[in-house]
Amino acid sequence: MIINLKPIGKRIKAIRKSKGITQAQLAEMTNMSNIFISRIETGAKNVSLTSLIKIAVALNVTIDELVLLDEVIELCNDFEIL
């Protein structure tokens, strides 16, 4: 099973920018490194549920808004829901 996490990272970046928050500020708000935030936003690093919760709280959004699972699933060719 392949899951494309890039849309999640792009959404985090878009929401962060729309709120006028820098990567450095988000990193500080979530107790994560600036490099880790950058890698999440580019899809180069998998993000844990704990990290998603911290980011959602810092950006004052729901996890649903960050993930939009339907979009992630559509990008997966061999993903099956049983």
N, C-alpha and C positions, 0 to 999 in steps of 0.2 A: 504494500500500500504506500503510495506517495502522496503526501499532503504538501501543497504549496503554501508556504507561510508568508511569501512576499506581499500578498494583499493586506495581511494584518499589519505588517511593518509600515506599508505605505499609508494605511489608515491612521496608525498611531502618529506618524509624521504629519499628516494633513491636519489632524485634530490638534496636535501640539502647536503647529504653526498658526492655526486659526485662533488659538488662544494667546498668541504672542509669547510663547514659552520657548526658550532655547533648549538644545539638548543638554547643556550643562545644568540648566535650572531643573529640568526633568530628572536628570541623574541625581541631583542633590535632594529633590523632593522624594525620591524613591529609594535612596540609599544604594544606588547602583552607579557603576562607572559610566562616564561619558562615552567611552569606547563601546561598552555593552549596549547602551541605548542606540548608538549608531549602527551596530551590527543587527540589532532587532529591527530597526527601521529599514535596513537594506535587505532583510531576509537571510542574512548570512549566519544568524544565530537563532536557534530555537528558543522560544520563550516559554517558561514554565507558567503554570496556573498562578502560582504565588506572585511572580513578576507581573503577569497580566493584571492581577488584582491591584497591586501597588500602582501600576501605571493608570489604571482606570480611576482609582481614588484620586491620584494626583491631577488627572485631567478632568475630574468631575464628570465622568461618563460611565455608562454601564459596560460590563464586559461584552454584552451583546453588540454594542456599538463598535467595539474594537474588533470583534471577531467576524461577524456576519457569516456564520457557518455555511449558509447556502452558497455564497460566492466562493468560498474556499473549496467546497465539494464540487462545484461546477468545473473548477480548474483541474480536478483530479480525474484522470482517465480511467483508472482501475479501482476506484473507491466504491465499495458496496455497503449499503446499510441493511442490516439483517433485522 
